[in-house]
Amino acid sequence: MKPSEEYILRQPPNFQEILFYIISVVEKELPNTELLFKWGVPYFYYKKKPFCYLAPNKKRGFVDVGFAKGFQLTIHQDILVDENRNTVKSLRYYHLESVDDEVLREVIKEASLLY
């Protein structure tokens, strides 16, 4: 089993369902991505470069989907969180029902154009 899969399976069930869902959306939108385990979290690479990571935050109760070139994105700035980071902006999900498919897919598509 890959380290990223082991990591996800160690998460609480509510985080697992969010993580598996995000993975399915990313892989559908960008089939050429590779899910690796980098910096202690599952991290998608696109064109051999860091694309987005999946980081559960148990203390605050959300899954952070951080985009490596987040500050270069132009859409959905009202939803993307920067939280004093210099390059990464993220979408945060507290439960599976909070995932807005349209927003997620649009952010993935725009982010992919930066590579």
Helices and strands as residue ranges (DSSP letters): H 3-9, H 13-29, E 33-38, E 41-46, E 49-57, E 62-67, G 70-72, E 89-93, G 96-98, H 101-112
